[in-house]
Structure formats: structure tokens, C-alpha cells
Amino acid sequence: MAIIQVDFGDGKWCISPDPCRVEVNTPLLWHLRCRRTSIARLRWTLYFNSGTPFFEWHHQPQSHFLVTTELQNSGIDTKDFGDHAGAVGPLIPSEPGTYKYGLRLEDAESGEPIGDDDPQLIIVPY
């Protein structure tokens, strides 16, 4: 399994690895973390606008969204993650290629955008 660590804090993204390079059929898991913030609820969106390496998304609309909202004080131990933490996946890529994907963070209550970034995912054949 490959893990992509996504950290957001002080208005800046830190995504590791970027680009992420994995073989076809290697499960991918995104760990999402937002450092201390006064916003009570956050919404994370992972999306692909120009094709996707994931077979289960091939018959979906052009943009593919997975959203996770994590509540502060939800009972999840966040000492290793910060105030807000979540995960997307695992997803298993089936199509080799180079993909730009989007990561968006917004206030889940107001819908106000907080940040958006476009890292790269490279899927290689066996």
C-alpha cells in the first residue's frame, strides 16, 4: 500500500510524495491533516477533472469527488494528526498514466474555500 500524506496549515499545502509514483494495482491511501484551526468542521475533496486511474470511477461524470468531513472532538485520537484528520481510500489504480488530481479543503458549514492544490499521480505498469 502507498500512503500519500496531505498536510495543510498556515495557508500552505505539504503533499508527500508529489508526484506519487506507484505500480498498477497498488492500493493508495490519502492521509489528510489540517493543523490547528478555529473552523469546527472541514470538508476535504479529492477529484480528477481529466481522466482517472480508478476503474470504478470510469463511468462517472468528468469530475470525481470523494469527500470526508471530520469533526473536531469526534472521539478520534488526533494527537498525531492535529485538529482535523481523515483518510480517503484505499483506492486501487488500474490504468497506467500521469494524472493531475485536485485536493480541496473548505469550511463544511459555509462552503467557503480554504485551499486547493493539484498534485500529480503517476501510475506505471507492472
Contacts in CASP RR format, 6 or more apart in sequence:
PFRMAT RR
TARGET T0000
AUTHOR 0000-0000-0000
METHOD contacts of the structure
MODEL  1
MAIIQVDFGDGKWCISPDPCRVEVNTPLLWHLRCRRTSIARLRWTLYFNS
GTPFFEWHHQPQSHFLVTTELQNSGIDTKDFGDHAGAVGPLIPSEPGTYK
YGLRLEDAESGEPIGDDDPQLIIVPY
1 26 0 8 1.000
1 27 0 8 1.000
1 28 0 8 1.000
1 29 0 8 1.000
1 90 0 8 1.000
2 20 0 8 1.000
2 22 0 8 1.000
2 26 0 8 1.000
2 27 0 8 1.000
2 28 0 8 1.000
2 29 0 8 1.000
3 28 0 8 1.000
3 29 0 8 1.000
3 30 0 8 1.000
3 31 0 8 1.000
4 15 0 8 1.000
4 16 0 8 1.000
4 17 0 8 1.000
4 18 0 8 1.000
4 20 0 8 1.000
4 28 0 8 1.000
4 29 0 8 1.000
4 30 0 8 1.000
4 31 0 8 1.000
4 119 0 8 1.000
5 14 0 8 1.000
5 15 0 8 1.000
5 16 0 8 1.000
5 31 0 8 1.000
5 33 0 8 1.000
6 13 0 8 1.000
6 14 0 8 1.000
6 15 0 8 1.000
6 30 0 8 1.000
6 31 0 8 1.000
6 32 0 8 1.000
6 33 0 8 1.000
6 44 0 8 1.000
6 103 0 8 1.000
7 13 0 8 1.000
7 14 0 8 1.000
7 15 0 8 1.000
7 33 0 8 1.000
7 34 0 8 1.000
7 35 0 8 1.000
8 14 0 8 1.000
8 33 0 8 1.000
8 34 0 8 1.000
8 35 0 8 1.000
8 105 0 8 1.000
8 114 0 8 1.000
8 115 0 8 1.000
9 34 0 8 1.000
9 35 0 8 1.000
9 37 0 8 1.000
10 35 0 8 1.000
11 114 0 8 1.000
11 115 0 8 1.000
13 103 0 8 1.000
13 115 0 8 1.000
13 117 0 8 1.000
15 103 0 8 1.000
15 117 0 8 1.000
15 119 0 8 1.000
18 119 0 8 1.000
18 120 0 8 1.000
19 98 0 8 1.000
19 119 0 8 1.000
19 120 0 8 1.000
19 121 0 8 1.000
19 122 0 8 1.000
20 28 0 8 1.000
20 119 0 8 1.000
20 120 0 8 1.000
20 121 0 8 1.000
20 122 0 8 1.000
21 122 0 8 1.000
21 124 0 8 1.000
22 28 0 8 1.000
22 93 0 8 1.000
22 121 0 8 1.000
22 122 0 8 1.000
22 123 0 8 1.000
22 124 0 8 1.000
23 123 0 8 1.000
23 124 0 8 1.000
23 125 0 8 1.000
23 126 0 8 1.000
24 93 0 8 1.000
24 94 0 8 1.000
24 95 0 8 1.000
24 96 0 8 1.000
24 123 0 8 1.000
24 124 0 8 1.000
24 125 0 8 1.000
24 126 0 8 1.000
25 92 0 8 1.000
25 93 0 8 1.000
25 94 0 8 1.000
25 126 0 8 1.000
26 92 0 8 1.000
26 93 0 8 1.000
27 89 0 8 1.000
27 90 0 8 1.000
27 91 0 8 1.000
27 92 0 8 1.000
28 89 0 8 1.000
28 90 0 8 1.000
28 91 0 8 1.000
28 92 0 8 1.000
28 93 0 8 1.000
28 121 0 8 1.000
29 87 0 8 1.000
29 88 0 8 1.000
29 89 0 8 1.000
29 90 0 8 1.000
29 91 0 8 1.000
30 46 0 8 1.000
30 87 0 8 1.000
30 88 0 8 1.000
30 89 0 8 1.000
31 81 0 8 1.000
31 85 0 8 1.000
31 86 0 8 1.000
31 87 0 8 1.000
32 44 0 8 1.000
32 68 0 8 1.000
32 70 0 8 1.000
32 84 0 8 1.000
32 85 0 8 1.000
32 86 0 8 1.000
32 87 0 8 1.000
32 88 0 8 1.000
33 81 0 8 1.000
33 82 0 8 1.000
33 84 0 8 1.000
33 85 0 8 1.000
33 86 0 8 1.000
34 42 0 8 1.000
34 82 0 8 1.000
34 83 0 8 1.000
34 84 0 8 1.000
34 85 0 8 1.000
34 105 0 8 1.000
35 82 0 8 1.000
35 83 0 8 1.000
36 82 0 8 1.000
36 83 0 8 1.000
37 83 0 8 1.000
37 84 0 8 1.000
39 107 0 8 1.000
39 109 0 8 1.000
39 114 0 8 1.000
40 71 0 8 1.000
40 72 0 8 1.000
40 109 0 8 1.000
41 69 0 8 1.000
41 70 0 8 1.000
41 71 0 8 1.000
41 72 0 8 1.000
41 107 0 8 1.000
41 108 0 8 1.000
41 109 0 8 1.000
42 69 0 8 1.000
42 70 0 8 1.000
42 84 0 8 1.000
42 105 0 8 1.000
42 106 0 8 1.000
42 107 0 8 1.000
42 108 0 8 1.000
42 114 0 8 1.000
43 67 0 8 1.000
43 68 0 8 1.000
43 69 0 8 1.000
43 105 0 8 1.000
43 106 0 8 1.000
43 107 0 8 1.000
43 108 0 8 1.000
43 111 0 8 1.000
44 67 0 8 1.000
44 68 0 8 1.000
44 69 0 8 1.000
44 70 0 8 1.000
44 86 0 8 1.000
44 88 0 8 1.000
44 103 0 8 1.000
44 104 0 8 1.000
44 105 0 8 1.000
45 65 0 8 1.000
45 66 0 8 1.000
45 67 0 8 1.000
45 102 0 8 1.000
45 103 0 8 1.000
45 104 0 8 1.000
45 105 0 8 1.000
45 106 0 8 1.000
46 65 0 8 1.000
46 66 0 8 1.000
46 88 0 8 1.000
46 101 0 8 1.000
46 102 0 8 1.000
46 103 0 8 1.000
47 63 0 8 1.000
47 64 0 8 1.000
47 65 0 8 1.000
47 66 0 8 1.000
47 101 0 8 1.000
47 102 0 8 1.000
47 104 0 8 1.000
48 57 0 8 1.000
48 63 0 8 1.000
48 64 0 8 1.000
48 99 0 8 1.000
48 100 0 8 1.000
48 101 0 8 1.000
48 102 0 8 1.000
49 62 0 8 1.000
49 63 0 8 1.000
49 100 0 8 1.000
49 102 0 8 1.000
50 62 0 8 1.000
50 99 0 8 1.000
50 100 0 8 1.000
51 62 0 8 1.000
51 99 0 8 1.000
52 58 0 8 1.000
52 60 0 8 1.000
52 64 0 8 1.000
52 95 0 8 1.000
52 99 0 8 1.000
53 93 0 8 1.000
53 94 0 8 1.000
53 95 0 8 1.000
53 96 0 8 1.000
53 97 0 8 1.000
53 99 0 8 1.000
53 121 0 8 1.000
53 123 0 8 1.000
54 64 0 8 1.000
54 91 0 8 1.000
54 92 0 8 1.000
54 93 0 8 1.000
54 94 0 8 1.000
54 95 0 8 1.000
55 92 0 8 1.000
55 94 0 8 1.000
55 95 0 8 1.000
56 91 0 8 1.000
57 64 0 8 1.000
66 88 0 8 1.000
66 89 0 8 1.000
68 86 0 8 1.000
68 87 0 8 1.000
68 88 0 8 1.000
69 108 0 8 1.000
70 76 0 8 1.000
70 84 0 8 1.000
70 85 0 8 1.000
70 86 0 8 1.000
72 83 0 8 1.000
72 84 0 8 1.000
76 85 0 8 1.000
78 84 0 8 1.000
78 85 0 8 1.000
93 121 0 8 1.000
93 123 0 8 1.000
95 123 0 8 1.000
96 123 0 8 1.000
96 124 0 8 1.000
96 125 0 8 1.000
97 122 0 8 1.000
97 123 0 8 1.000
97 124 0 8 1.000
98 120 0 8 1.000
98 121 0 8 1.000
98 122 0 8 1.000
98 123 0 8 1.000
99 120 0 8 1.000
99 121 0 8 1.000
99 122 0 8 1.000
99 123 0 8 1.000
100 118 0 8 1.000
100 119 0 8 1.000
100 120 0 8 1.000
100 121 0 8 1.000
101 118 0 8 1.000
101 119 0 8 1.000
101 120 0 8 1.000
101 121 0 8 1.000
102 116 0 8 1.000
102 117 0 8 1.000
102 118 0 8 1.000
102 119 0 8 1.000
103 116 0 8 1.000
103 117 0 8 1.000
103 118 0 8 1.000
103 119 0 8 1.000
104 113 0 8 1.000
104 115 0 8 1.000
104 116 0 8 1.000
105 113 0 8 1.000
105 114 0 8 1.000
105 115 0 8 1.000
105 116 0 8 1.000
106 112 0 8 1.000
106 113 0 8 1.000
106 114 0 8 1.000
106 115 0 8 1.000
107 114 0 8 1.000
END
